[in-house]
Amino acid sequence: MSAVDPYAFMSPSAAAAGVALRTPMERRHVAAGATIEERDGWRIGVYPEDEEHDPWIADVSHLGKLDLRGSEAELDELTGGLGTGLARQDGDVWTLRLTPTHGYVLCPFPQVGGLRSSIAEAAVDVTCGLAGVVVGGSRWRHVMHRSSGLDVRESRFPPNRCMAGSVMRVPTLVVHDGEGISMFVGWEYGEYFWDAVLDAGATLGIAARTPAGARSREAVA
């Protein structure tokens, strides 16, 4: 690893081959009857395919996450001039600009190494520092209204926006991807956060789903 990157040792993408990484929600997936399957070096909870649940929740802790820090000019360059509070999707990669000097990149885990190399010292791999939950379906806002005081009304939080705030009394990075909402919290809160969001949506019939792109090979075939 480069000498200019003092945090390289923290990167899970540098883990030895054959090491399977676990999300903090794995015990909950097992208890719910999900099958645990390995995908791109991660143990993923795979649920029976069911597209009828609305709302639904998925564990996306396995996504790659890079924390971007720098001057306002540096963040302008790194994010392509993205405005504060905005998020942009380029293929499988999301770029977020929380503040003038702070942003994030979200990407498939196999792309973390390449993106870190191209961004250099401005990026720190926080993949295993942030657990991730996606809530989707037509009623995801109903779940959020029961979980947080953040204003996620369509007029105030449209697609391709991001913000930081409190959800279930936990500091949370929130992203609206156009179809649902992705929330990222400290790894140590992952299991609690999963339970809390499920509890908030219980009377709405919320159910767990396999994260997009991680369905079993047999189901995809």
C-alpha positions as a printed NumPy array, in Angstrom:
array([[  0.   ,   0.   ,   0.   ],
       [  1.108,   3.576,  -0.613],
       [  3.024,   5.318,   2.17 ],
       [  0.759,   8.37 ,   1.746],
       [ -2.235,   6.302,   2.866],
       [ -1.901,   5.733,   6.637],
       [ -5.354,   4.104,   6.761],
       [ -4.687,   1.422,   4.153],
       [ -4.466,  -1.29 ,   6.818],
       [ -8.125,  -0.596,   7.719],
       [ -9.414,  -1.428,   4.247],
       [-11.394,  -4.697,   4.156],
       [-10.705,  -4.869,   0.415],
       [ -7.1  ,  -5.713,   1.385],
       [ -8.177,  -8.762,   3.421],
       [ -6.471, -12.025,   2.616],
       [ -8.046, -14.118,  -0.111],
       [-10.557, -16.595,   1.231],
       [-11.609, -14.437,   4.19 ],
       [-15.403, -14.039,   4.182],
       [-16.645, -10.778,   5.655],
       [-19.842, -10.681,   7.699],
       [-22.414,  -7.926,   8.03 ],
       [-23.515,  -7.027,  11.58 ],
       [-27.038,  -8.248,  10.747],
       [-26.048, -11.838,   9.953],
       [-27.559, -13.285,  13.14 ],
       [-30.871, -11.631,  12.263],
       [-30.81 , -13.094,   8.751],
       [-30.176, -16.586,  10.114],
       [-32.946, -16.21 ,  12.701],
       [-35.355, -15.111,   9.939],
       [-34.595, -18.233,   7.887],
       [-32.431, -16.629,   5.205],
       [-29.729, -18.652,   3.491],
       [-26.211, -17.289,   3.981],
       [-24.289, -17.284,   0.709],
       [-20.929, -15.802,  -0.204],
       [-20.869, -12.987,  -2.759],
       [-17.705, -11.079,  -3.655],
       [-16.078, -12.011,  -0.368],
       [-19.135, -11.252,   1.802],
       [-21.614, -13.516,   3.583],
       [-25.002, -12.258,   2.339],
       [-28.46 , -13.101,   3.672],
       [-30.49 , -14.49 ,   0.755],
       [-34.26 , -14.578,   1.245],
       [-36.933, -16.41 ,  -0.775],
       [-37.75 , -14.305,  -3.809],
       [-40.904, -12.29 ,  -3.134],
       [-41.566,  -9.012,  -4.91 ],
       [-44.956,  -8.458,  -3.258],
       [-43.788,  -6.977,   0.038],
       [-44.347,  -3.245,   0.351],
       [-42.449,  -1.832,   2.148],
       [-39.312,  -3.956,   2.186],
       [-35.875,  -3.788,   3.809],
       [-32.472,  -5.072,   2.653],
       [-29.038,  -5.27 ,   4.258],
       [-26.463,  -3.471,   2.073],
       [-23.617,  -3.349,   4.581],
       [-21.46 ,  -5.137,   1.997],
       [-21.379,  -2.099,  -0.293],
       [-18.031,  -0.355,  -0.639],
       [-17.92 ,   3.026,   1.11 ],
       [-15.23 ,   5.672,   0.748],
       [-15.135,   8.742,   2.987],
       [-13.926,  11.807,   1.055],
       [-12.317,  14.726,   2.886],
       [-10.569,  17.8  ,   1.539],
       [-10.852,  21.477,   0.821],
       [-13.901,  22.81 ,  -0.979],
       [-11.887,  23.045,  -4.197],
       [-10.665,  19.459,  -3.796],
       [-14.186,  18.17 ,  -3.202],
       [-15.389,  20.123,  -6.238],
       [-12.832,  18.243,  -8.318],
       [-13.439,  14.845,  -6.712],
       [-17.22 ,  15.057,  -7.026],
       [-17.337,  16.732, -10.412],
       [-18.758,  19.939,  -8.966],
       [-21.637,  18.2  ,  -7.208],
       [-23.668,  20.597,  -5.066],
       [-23.997,  20.234,  -1.302],
       [-26.718,  17.777,  -0.36 ],
       [-26.766,  16.169,  -3.805],
       [-26.043,  12.613,  -4.935],
       [-25.167,  11.383,  -8.413],
       [-25.195,   7.896,  -9.871],
       [-22.632,   6.86 , -12.478],
       [-23.293,   3.235, -13.358],
       [-22.949,   1.256, -10.113],
       [-21.184,   4.102,  -8.294],
       [-22.847,   6.831,  -6.219],
       [-21.062,  10.076,  -5.336],
       [-22.434,  12.104,  -2.407],
       [-21.603,  15.671,  -1.348],
       [-22.717,  16.175,   2.253],
       [-20.894,  19.444,   2.901],
       [-18.465,  21.611,   0.922],
       [-15.545,  19.605,   2.385],
       [-17.025,  16.167,   3.037],
       [-18.463,  13.532,   0.736],
       [-18.791,   9.796,   0.168],
       [-18.525,   7.295,  -2.646],
       [-20.707,   4.166,  -2.561],
       [-19.821,   1.325,  -4.897],
       [-19.832,  -2.455,  -5.37 ],
       [-17.213,  -3.91 ,  -3.029],
       [-14.903,  -5.231,  -5.811],
       [-14.463,  -1.644,  -7.066],
       [-13.193,  -0.226,  -3.766],
       [ -9.508,  -0.839,  -4.416],
       [ -9.51 ,   0.781,  -7.842],
       [-11.456,   3.821,  -6.704],
       [ -9.229,   4.332,  -3.666],
       [ -6.172,   4.227,  -5.875],
       [ -7.584,   6.799,  -8.272],
       [ -8.736,   9.167,  -5.512],
       [ -5.553,   8.678,  -3.426],
       [ -5.188,  10.092,   0.086],
       [ -8.474,  12.027,   0.004],
       [-10.408,   8.746,   0.399],
       [-10.561,   6.437,   3.418],
       [-12.217,   3.03 ,   3.079],
       [-15.002,   2.941,   5.684],
       [-16.757,  -0.125,   4.27 ],
       [-16.626,  -1.929,   7.622],
       [-17.207,   1.282,   9.545],
       [-20.726,   1.803,   8.231],
       [-23.558,  -0.724,   8.16 ],
       [-26.194,  -0.147,   5.487],
       [-29.953,  -0.612,   5.216],
       [-32.21 ,   0.086,   2.248],
       [-35.955,   0.607,   2.668],
       [-38.015,   0.485,  -0.516],
       [-41.502,   0.077,  -1.862],
       [-44.213,   2.698,  -2.277],
       [-44.482,   3.232,   1.485],
       [-40.865,   3.737,   2.499],
       [-41.706,   7.276,   3.642],
       [-44.273,   5.858,   6.058],
       [-41.505,   3.823,   7.674],
       [-39.276,   6.887,   7.862],
       [-41.993,   9.007,   9.474],
       [-42.105,   6.409,  12.264],
       [-38.316,   6.299,  12.569],
       [-37.091,   9.869,  12.427],
       [-37.913,  13.56 ,  12.537],
       [-36.019,  14.121,   9.279],
       [-38.141,  15.751,   6.597],
       [-38.322,  13.184,   3.796],
       [-41.403,  14.596,   2.109],
       [-41.133,  14.437,  -1.68 ],
       [-41.035,  18.223,  -1.907],
       [-38.18 ,  18.47 ,   0.605],
       [-36.153,  15.336,  -0.126],
       [-36.501,  14.396,  -3.803],
       [-34.43 ,  11.759,  -5.619],
       [-30.657,  12.181,  -5.848],
       [-30.374,  13.945,  -2.515],
       [-28.383,  13.069,   0.594],
       [-28.242,  14.316,   4.159],
       [-27.014,  13.413,   7.625],
       [-29.295,  13.265,  10.643],
       [-30.781,  11.108,  13.377],
       [-32.787,   7.985,  12.572],
       [-33.842,   5.819,  15.499],
       [-31.595,   8.096,  17.608],
       [-28.545,   6.993,  15.644],
       [-26.379,   9.345,  13.509],
       [-27.263,   8.339,   9.959],
       [-26.191,   9.087,   6.394],
       [-29.351,   9.114,   4.266],
       [-29.532,   8.844,   0.461],
       [-32.62 ,   8.918,  -1.779],
       [-31.775,   6.865,  -4.86 ],
       [-35.05 ,   7.5  ,  -6.674],
       [-36.719,   4.227,  -5.704],
       [-36.107,   4.006,  -1.971],
       [-33.888,   5.265,   0.782],
       [-30.445,   4.01 ,   1.797],
       [-29.241,   4.606,   5.351],
       [-25.753,   4.095,   6.715],
       [-24.934,   3.981,  10.425],
       [-21.958,   3.033,  12.581],
       [-21.139,  -0.674,  12.234],
       [-21.751,  -1.226,  15.948],
       [-25.357,  -0.047,  15.533],
       [-26.124,  -2.282,  12.557],
       [-28.042,  -5.046,  14.307],
       [-29.981,  -2.598,  16.497],
       [-30.794,  -0.401,  13.516],
       [-32.068,  -3.364,  11.472],
       [-34.364,  -4.434,  14.322],
       [-35.566,  -0.871,  14.932],
       [-36.517,  -0.243,  11.293],
       [-38.282,  -3.608,  11.071],
       [-40.201,  -2.738,  14.229],
       [-41.165,   0.673,  12.815],
       [-42.585,  -0.964,   9.702],
       [-44.159,  -3.999,  11.367],
       [-47.761,  -2.806,  11.117],
       [-47.132,  -1.877,   7.471],
       [-46.084,  -5.442,   6.667],
       [-42.417,  -4.719,   6.069],
       [-40.324,  -7.771,   5.172],
       [-36.666,  -8.491,   4.503],
       [-35.432,  -8.918,   0.958],
       [-32.194, -10.073,  -0.646],
       [-30.124,  -7.016,  -1.587],
       [-30.139,  -6.149,  -5.292],
       [-27.485,  -7.985,  -7.251],
       [-27.007, -10.643,  -4.568],
       [-29.727, -13.179,  -5.326],
       [-28.692, -16.795,  -5.373],
       [-27.184, -18.029,  -8.611],
       [-29.901, -20.657,  -8.883],
       [-32.607, -17.964,  -8.735],
       [-30.878, -15.874, -11.383],
       [-30.222, -18.775, -13.725]])
